[in-house]
């Protein structure tokens, strides 16, 4: 399953807020076996968002969009997504009910707050969209076709994603291990294993620490054979975990 991630917000492009959502979602998708094919950040620009959504919704199995939901002037994501999937932007009754219920609950806890917001704006989304409840905030998310729209606030986005995570299950698998050496010391073996077994290879150096090696593919048996080949042919010490590397280092130092 190929999934693209689109994060929206001028604040992300300006570096005012770290884009942790993209990394978190990508990790969760990869853990579920999906293949993350694109990650892009765009400004709060209706035309740009709509164009990317229109292109990606036909190119990939699913598109996840985060950011730009709410009632401030720059919260235009939902309307832009509606344009991107070529649907009318309408008030969805189910979404309106959720917004009103949330407001009532907030006012019950904080009767001193004066809520002056446009419920219709919060409850508007692409016509025919599936409403994704937001248990941590005001703005519901939605699914329009294969495009999923989630809030940008991490505390709201994460539980909403968790509620739909099983929709992004794929058959991609990975194996990780560690080399107690710079990545250049295993470059030859990794190049050969990629060529011989057709697996994807990643090596991630850690200054002063072990190099993390990751092999990925779609056939678990082939992947296991590839890992075995690297372990048998590597000229450096390999370990199953970073903790195992540290234990070996301490053992050498004490000896």
MINU-470067 format. One record per residue (C-alpha): residue in three letters; x, y, z negated. Coordinates in pm, whole numbers, plus 50000, padded with zeros to 5 digits. Layout:
+------+-------+-------+-------+
: code :     X :     Y :     Z :
+------+-------+-------+-------+
:  ALA :     X :     Y :     Z :
...
+------+-------+-------+-------+
***
This chain:
+------+-------+-------+-------+
: code :     X :     Y :     Z :
+------+-------+-------+-------+
:  UNK : 50000 : 50000 : 50000 :
:  UNK : 50144 : 50334 : 50107 :
:  UNK : 50060 : 50632 : 49887 :
:  UNK : 50150 : 51000 : 49928 :
:  UNK : 50162 : 51248 : 49640 :
:  UNK : 50079 : 51616 : 49691 :
:  UNK : 50137 : 51856 : 49402 :
:  UNK : 49988 : 52204 : 49427 :
:  UNK : 50095 : 52526 : 49259 :
:  UNK : 50293 : 52844 : 49309 :
:  UNK : 50431 : 52793 : 48959 :
:  UNK : 50592 : 52465 : 49066 :
:  UNK : 50761 : 52622 : 49367 :
:  UNK : 50885 : 52913 : 49155 :
:  UNK : 51032 : 52678 : 48895 :
:  UNK : 50813 : 52825 : 48623 :
:  UNK : 50683 : 52475 : 48541 :
:  UNK : 50871 : 52150 : 48584 :
:  UNK : 50700 : 51912 : 48825 :
:  UNK : 50674 : 51615 : 48591 :
:  UNK : 50346 : 51499 : 48746 :
:  UNK : 50507 : 51384 : 49070 :
:  UNK : 50769 : 51177 : 48890 :
:  UNK : 50520 : 51023 : 48647 :
:  UNK : 50271 : 50929 : 48918 :
:  UNK : 50544 : 50790 : 49142 :
:  UNK : 50672 : 50571 : 48860 :
:  UNK : 50325 : 50440 : 48783 :
:  UNK : 50253 : 50367 : 49148 :
:  UNK : 50584 : 50186 : 49192 :
:  UNK : 50521 : 49979 : 48879 :
:  UNK : 50190 : 49873 : 49032 :
:  UNK : 50353 : 49756 : 49352 :
:  UNK : 50256 : 50050 : 49573 :
:  UNK : 50505 : 50224 : 49800 :
:  UNK : 50535 : 50599 : 49752 :
:  UNK : 50589 : 50728 : 50105 :
:  UNK : 50577 : 51105 : 50057 :
:  UNK : 50604 : 51357 : 49776 :
:  UNK : 50549 : 51723 : 49860 :
:  UNK : 50478 : 52045 : 49670 :
:  UNK : 50276 : 52319 : 49836 :
:  UNK : 50161 : 52666 : 49728 :
:  UNK : 49810 : 52766 : 49629 :
:  UNK : 49727 : 52824 : 49993 :
:  UNK : 49397 : 52694 : 50132 :
:  UNK : 49520 : 52636 : 50488 :
:  UNK : 49842 : 52464 : 50384 :
:  UNK : 49666 : 52227 : 50145 :
:  UNK : 49392 : 52146 : 50397 :
:  UNK : 49643 : 52078 : 50675 :
:  UNK : 49853 : 51839 : 50465 :
:  UNK : 49546 : 51654 : 50337 :
:  UNK : 49407 : 51620 : 50691 :
:  UNK : 49735 : 51473 : 50819 :
:  UNK : 49810 : 51247 : 50524 :
:  UNK : 49459 : 51107 : 50481 :
:  UNK : 49491 : 50942 : 50822 :
:  UNK : 49859 : 50848 : 50788 :
:  UNK : 49859 : 50671 : 50451 :
:  UNK : 49643 : 50430 : 50253 :
:  UNK : 49585 : 50684 : 49975 :
:  UNK : 49670 : 51044 : 49892 :
:  UNK : 49691 : 51172 : 49535 :
:  UNK : 49660 : 51549 : 49489 :
:  UNK : 49726 : 51721 : 49157 :
:  UNK : 49695 : 52082 : 49045 :
:  UNK : 49474 : 52378 : 49120 :
:  UNK : 49153 : 52265 : 48950 :
:  UNK : 48972 : 52509 : 48724 :
:  UNK : 48823 : 52853 : 48727 :
:  UNK : 49110 : 53093 : 48792 :
:  UNK : 49157 : 53266 : 49129 :
:  UNK : 49442 : 53034 : 49232 :
:  UNK : 49238 : 52717 : 49168 :
:  UNK : 49148 : 52648 : 49528 :
:  UNK : 49260 : 52288 : 49566 :
:  UNK : 48919 : 52122 : 49565 :
:  UNK : 48779 : 52352 : 49834 :
:  UNK : 49090 : 52304 : 50047 :
:  UNK : 49066 : 51926 : 50012 :
:  UNK : 48704 : 51943 : 50129 :
:  UNK : 48822 : 52122 : 50441 :
:  UNK : 49104 : 51871 : 50487 :
:  UNK : 48868 : 51572 : 50483 :
:  UNK : 48614 : 51763 : 50693 :
:  UNK : 48335 : 51764 : 50436 :
:  UNK : 48111 : 52039 : 50304 :
:  UNK : 48210 : 52197 : 49971 :
:  UNK : 47904 : 52148 : 49752 :
:  UNK : 47795 : 52136 : 49390 :
:  UNK : 47775 : 51775 : 49275 :
:  UNK : 47509 : 51722 : 49010 :
:  UNK : 47703 : 51454 : 48824 :
:  UNK : 48005 : 51683 : 48799 :
:  UNK : 47790 : 51974 : 48680 :
:  UNK : 47642 : 51758 : 48405 :
:  UNK : 47990 : 51659 : 48289 :
:  UNK : 48106 : 52021 : 48281 :
:  UNK : 47800 : 52131 : 48086 :
:  UNK : 47842 : 51844 : 47839 :
:  UNK : 48205 : 51939 : 47784 :
:  UNK : 48117 : 52304 : 47729 :
:  UNK : 47849 : 52209 : 47477 :
:  UNK : 48095 : 51994 : 47285 :
:  UNK : 48350 : 52276 : 47277 :
:  UNK : 48092 : 52527 : 47156 :
:  UNK : 47983 : 52289 : 46885 :
:  UNK : 48338 : 52283 : 46752 :
:  UNK : 48409 : 52648 : 46823 :
:  UNK : 48085 : 52852 : 46817 :
:  UNK : 48294 : 53170 : 46807 :
:  UNK : 48413 : 53118 : 47165 :
:  UNK : 48231 : 53313 : 47437 :
:  UNK : 48224 : 53092 : 47745 :
:  UNK : 48168 : 53291 : 48061 :
:  UNK : 48250 : 53057 : 48346 :
:  UNK : 48094 : 52948 : 48670 :
:  UNK : 47980 : 52590 : 48617 :
:  UNK : 47902 : 52558 : 48987 :
:  UNK : 48264 : 52630 : 49081 :
:  UNK : 48396 : 52365 : 48841 :
:  UNK : 48139 : 52117 : 48972 :
:  UNK : 48192 : 52181 : 49344 :
:  UNK : 48380 : 51922 : 49548 :
:  UNK : 48369 : 51750 : 49886 :
:  UNK : 48018 : 51632 : 49970 :
:  UNK : 47965 : 51267 : 49884 :
:  UNK : 48275 : 51251 : 49663 :
:  UNK : 48307 : 51012 : 49373 :
:  UNK : 48335 : 51209 : 49049 :
:  UNK : 48630 : 51122 : 48827 :
:  UNK : 48549 : 51223 : 48467 :
:  UNK : 48790 : 51447 : 48281 :
:  UNK : 48781 : 51345 : 47916 :
:  UNK : 49046 : 51597 : 47817 :
:  UNK : 48940 : 51911 : 48002 :
:  UNK : 48669 : 52097 : 48190 :
:  UNK : 48739 : 52028 : 48557 :
:  UNK : 48640 : 51683 : 48686 :
:  UNK : 48849 : 51515 : 48951 :
:  UNK : 48716 : 51332 : 49254 :
:  UNK : 48776 : 51082 : 49530 :
:  UNK : 48683 : 51182 : 49883 :
:  UNK : 48757 : 50893 : 50114 :
:  UNK : 49113 : 50790 : 50037 :
:  UNK : 49205 : 51127 : 49883 :
:  UNK : 49214 : 51148 : 49504 :
:  UNK : 49214 : 51491 : 49338 :
:  UNK : 49343 : 51508 : 48978 :
:  UNK : 49405 : 51797 : 48737 :
:  UNK : 49751 : 51947 : 48715 :
:  UNK : 49764 : 51956 : 48335 :
:  UNK : 49953 : 51636 : 48240 :
:  UNK : 49736 : 51562 : 47935 :
:  UNK : 49433 : 51563 : 48165 :
:  UNK : 49593 : 51404 : 48470 :
:  UNK : 49742 : 51098 : 48299 :
:  UNK : 49425 : 50949 : 48148 :
:  UNK : 49237 : 51020 : 48471 :
:  UNK : 49504 : 50838 : 48671 :
:  UNK : 49499 : 50548 : 48424 :
:  UNK : 49126 : 50510 : 48485 :
:  UNK : 49190 : 50444 : 48856 :
:  UNK : 49540 : 50293 : 48848 :
:  UNK : 49416 : 49950 : 48955 :
:  UNK : 49313 : 50098 : 49291 :
:  UNK : 49675 : 50144 : 49391 :
:  UNK : 49803 : 49792 : 49337 :
:  UNK : 50045 : 49672 : 49604 :
:  UNK : 50277 : 49380 : 49667 :
:  UNK : 50608 : 49562 : 49642 :
:  UNK : 50837 : 49415 : 49375 :
:  UNK : 51171 : 49519 : 49230 :
:  UNK : 51458 : 49374 : 49029 :
:  UNK : 51702 : 49581 : 48824 :
:  UNK : 52041 : 49509 : 48670 :
:  UNK : 52350 : 49705 : 48571 :
:  UNK : 52715 : 49721 : 48673 :
:  UNK : 52976 : 49832 : 48424 :
:  UNK : 53158 : 50023 : 48697 :
:  UNK : 53109 : 50323 : 48931 :
:  UNK : 52863 : 50264 : 49214 :
:  UNK : 53147 : 50266 : 49467 :
:  UNK : 53276 : 49944 : 49312 :
:  UNK : 52964 : 49757 : 49425 :
:  UNK : 52898 : 49945 : 49749 :
:  UNK : 53030 : 49664 : 49971 :
:  UNK : 52816 : 49394 : 49807 :
:  UNK : 52505 : 49613 : 49815 :
:  UNK : 52552 : 49687 : 50182 :
:  UNK : 52588 : 49318 : 50260 :
:  UNK : 52286 : 49211 : 50054 :
:  UNK : 52069 : 49470 : 50227 :
:  UNK : 52183 : 49343 : 50566 :
:  UNK : 52156 : 48971 : 50488 :
:  UNK : 51829 : 48966 : 50293 :
:  UNK : 51645 : 49269 : 50432 :
:  UNK : 51586 : 49420 : 50089 :
:  UNK : 51596 : 49785 : 49993 :
:  UNK : 51892 : 49877 : 49776 :
:  UNK : 51929 : 50161 : 49529 :
:  UNK : 52222 : 50244 : 49301 :
:  UNK : 52200 : 50514 : 49037 :
:  UNK : 52524 : 50624 : 48870 :
:  UNK : 52528 : 50745 : 48512 :
:  UNK : 52829 : 50956 : 48419 :
:  UNK : 53009 : 50767 : 48146 :
:  UNK : 52748 : 50492 : 48150 :
:  UNK : 52671 : 50186 : 48361 :
:  UNK : 52540 : 50203 : 48717 :
:  UNK : 52177 : 50096 : 48751 :
:  UNK : 52112 : 49881 : 49058 :
:  UNK : 51766 : 49823 : 49199 :
:  UNK : 51667 : 49581 : 49474 :
:  UNK : 51315 : 49607 : 49617 :
:  UNK : 51108 : 49415 : 49870 :
:  UNK : 50781 : 49234 : 49932 :
:  UNK : 50884 : 48870 : 49892 :
:  UNK : 50970 : 48778 : 49531 :
:  UNK : 51157 : 48464 : 49634 :
:  UNK : 51376 : 48651 : 49881 :
:  UNK : 51435 : 48920 : 49622 :
:  UNK : 51545 : 48663 : 49363 :
:  UNK : 51785 : 48511 : 49617 :
:  UNK : 51927 : 48855 : 49690 :
:  UNK : 51988 : 48927 : 49322 :
:  UNK : 52156 : 48589 : 49278 :
:  UNK : 52381 : 48659 : 49576 :
:  UNK : 52494 : 48993 : 49430 :
:  UNK : 52566 : 48836 : 49091 :
:  UNK : 52770 : 48559 : 49253 :
:  UNK : 52969 : 48787 : 49482 :
:  UNK : 53022 : 49106 : 49285 :
:  UNK : 53378 : 49177 : 49177 :
:  UNK : 53266 : 49375 : 48870 :
:  UNK : 53079 : 49274 : 48557 :
:  UNK : 52700 : 49276 : 48592 :
:  UNK : 52443 : 49281 : 48313 :
:  UNK : 52069 : 49237 : 48284 :
:  UNK : 52019 : 49553 : 48081 :
:  UNK : 52190 : 49874 : 47979 :
:  UNK : 52188 : 49750 : 47620 :
:  UNK : 52381 : 49441 : 47728 :
:  UNK : 52648 : 49665 : 47880 :
:  UNK : 52682 : 49857 : 47555 :
:  UNK : 52708 : 49536 : 47353 :
:  UNK : 52984 : 49410 : 47582 :
:  UNK : 53170 : 49739 : 47549 :
:  UNK : 53149 : 49733 : 47170 :
:  UNK : 53266 : 49373 : 47167 :
:  UNK : 53573 : 49463 : 47374 :
:  UNK : 53652 : 49760 : 47151 :
:  UNK : 53625 : 49556 : 46834 :
:  UNK : 53832 : 49276 : 46980 :
+------+-------+-------+-------+
***
